[in-house]
Amino acid sequence: MYDTEGRGDALVISIAEEVGGVIVSNDNFAPFQRANPWLLDVGRVLGATQSQGVWVFNPRRPNVTGAAGRRR
């Protein structure tokens, strides 16, 4: 069996990097921050929540405190 953990995240990150896109996710992307420091740039990752049927997007900066070595 192949280890596929994080492959979807890696694909999203690589596409966003290639096109200069913004990622909408509440994920921390901790395992990918060291190799992709642009994830920590202001405006490159947005968090999303739904409130009263309306999606709200907020700029966020993923937490880096001790996160680089952790995996889910």
Phi and psi restraints in degrees (value plus and minus 20) as a CYANA .aco file:
   2 TYR   PHI    -115.0   -75.0
   2 TYR   PSI     125.7   165.7
   3 ASP   PHI    -101.1   -61.1
   3 ASP   PSI      94.1   134.1
   4 THR   PHI    -129.8   -89.8
   4 THR   PSI     -17.3    22.7
   5 GLU   PHI     -78.7   -38.7
   5 GLU   PSI     106.5   146.5
   6 GLY   PHI      65.0   105.0
   6 GLY   PSI     -25.0    15.0
   7 ARG   PHI     -87.6   -47.6
   7 ARG   PSI     -55.8   -15.8
   8 GLY   PHI     -84.8   -44.8
   8 GLY   PSI     -62.6   -22.6
   9 ASP   PHI     -81.6   -41.6
   9 ASP   PSI     -63.9   -23.9
  10 ALA   PHI     -80.9   -40.9
  10 ALA   PSI     -59.5   -19.5
  11 LEU   PHI     -85.1   -45.1
  11 LEU   PSI     -67.0   -27.0
  12 VAL   PHI     -80.5   -40.5
  12 VAL   PSI     -63.8   -23.8
  13 ILE   PHI     -82.8   -42.8
  13 ILE   PSI     -64.1   -24.1
  14 SER   PHI     -86.6   -46.6
  14 SER   PSI     -58.4   -18.4
  15 ILE   PHI     -86.4   -46.4
  15 ILE   PSI     -66.4   -26.4
  16 ALA   PHI     -80.9   -40.9
  16 ALA   PSI     -58.9   -18.9
  17 GLU   PHI     -86.0   -46.0
  17 GLU   PSI     -64.2   -24.2
  18 GLU   PHI     -82.0   -42.0
  18 GLU   PSI     -60.2   -20.2
  19 VAL   PHI    -120.9   -80.9
  19 VAL   PSI     -19.1    20.9
  20 GLY   PHI      50.2    90.2
  20 GLY   PSI       9.4    49.4
  21 GLY   PHI    -103.6   -63.6
  21 GLY   PSI     150.4   190.4
  22 VAL   PHI    -123.8   -83.8
  22 VAL   PSI     117.1   157.1
  23 ILE   PHI    -117.5   -77.5
  23 ILE   PSI     109.8   149.8
  24 VAL   PHI    -124.4   -84.4
  24 VAL   PSI      89.6   129.6
  25 SER   PHI    -187.2  -147.2
  25 SER   PSI     133.0   173.0
  26 ASN   PHI    -118.7   -78.7
  26 ASN   PSI     -10.9    29.1
  27 ASP   PHI     -94.2   -54.2
  27 ASP   PSI     128.6   168.6
  28 ASN   PHI    -104.4   -64.4
  28 ASN   PSI     -43.3    -3.3
  29 PHE   PHI      33.5    73.5
  29 PHE   PSI      11.2    51.2
  30 ALA   PHI     -72.8   -32.8
  30 ALA   PSI     -64.9   -24.9
  31 PRO   PHI     -87.3   -47.3
  31 PRO   PSI     -32.4     7.6
  32 PHE   PHI    -128.4   -88.4
  32 PHE   PSI     -27.1    12.9
  33 GLN   PHI     -84.2   -44.2
  33 GLN   PSI     -60.6   -20.6
  34 ARG   PHI     -83.6   -43.6
  34 ARG   PSI     -62.8   -22.8
  35 ALA   PHI     -99.6   -59.6
  35 ALA   PSI     -38.3     1.7
  36 ASN   PHI    -152.3  -112.3
  36 ASN   PSI      49.5    89.5
  37 PRO   PHI     -81.8   -41.8
  37 PRO   PSI     -38.5     1.5
  38 TRP   PHI     -84.1   -44.1
  38 TRP   PSI     -39.2     0.8
  39 LEU   PHI     -80.3   -40.3
  39 LEU   PSI     -42.9    -2.9
  40 LEU   PHI    -111.7   -71.7
  40 LEU   PSI     -24.4    15.6
  41 ASP   PHI     -90.2   -50.2
  41 ASP   PSI     119.9   159.9
  42 VAL   PHI     -79.0   -39.0
  42 VAL   PSI     111.4   151.4
  43 GLY   PHI      69.3   109.3
  43 GLY   PSI     -22.2    17.8
  44 ARG   PHI    -111.2   -71.2
  44 ARG   PSI     -38.7     1.3
  45 VAL   PHI    -151.1  -111.1
  45 VAL   PSI     108.7   148.7
  46 LEU   PHI    -133.8   -93.8
  46 LEU   PSI     119.6   159.6
  47 GLY   PHI    -110.0   -70.0
  47 GLY   PSI     137.1   177.1
  48 ALA   PHI    -157.5  -117.5
  48 ALA   PSI     118.1   158.1
  49 THR   PHI    -160.5  -120.5
  49 THR   PSI     134.9   174.9
  50 GLN   PHI    -129.0   -89.0
  50 GLN   PSI     108.4   148.4
  51 SER   PHI    -151.9  -111.9
  51 SER   PSI      99.3   139.3
  52 GLN   PHI      32.4    72.4
  52 GLN   PSI      22.0    62.0
  53 GLY   PHI      60.1   100.1
  53 GLY   PSI     -15.3    24.7
  54 VAL   PHI    -137.2   -97.2
  54 VAL   PSI     111.3   151.3
  55 TRP   PHI     -99.2   -59.2
  55 TRP   PSI     112.4   152.4
  56 VAL   PHI    -137.9   -97.9
  56 VAL   PSI     106.9   146.9
  57 PHE   PHI    -131.8   -91.8
  57 PHE   PSI     108.6   148.6
  58 ASN   PHI    -145.0  -105.0
  58 ASN   PSI     114.1   154.1
  59 PRO   PHI     -79.2   -39.2
  59 PRO   PSI     119.4   159.4
  60 ARG   PHI    -162.7  -122.7
  60 ARG   PSI     136.8   176.8
  61 ARG   PHI    -140.4  -100.4
  61 ARG   PSI      96.4   136.4
  62 PRO   PHI     -75.6   -35.6
  62 PRO   PSI     124.0   164.0
  63 ASN   PHI     -87.7   -47.7
  63 ASN   PSI     107.1   147.1
  64 VAL   PHI    -125.9   -85.9
  64 VAL   PSI     -28.8    11.2
  65 THR   PHI     -84.4   -44.4
  65 THR   PSI      85.3   125.3
  66 GLY   PHI      46.7    86.7
  66 GLY   PSI     -13.1    26.9
  67 ALA   PHI    -102.7   -62.7
  67 ALA   PSI     -43.6    -3.6
  68 ALA   PHI     -82.0   -42.0
  68 ALA   PSI     -49.0    -9.0
  69 GLY   PHI    -117.5   -77.5
  69 GLY   PSI     -26.5    13.5
  70 ARG   PHI    -109.1   -69.1
  70 ARG   PSI     125.7   165.7
  71 ARG   PHI    -151.9  -111.9
  71 ARG   PSI     130.2   170.2
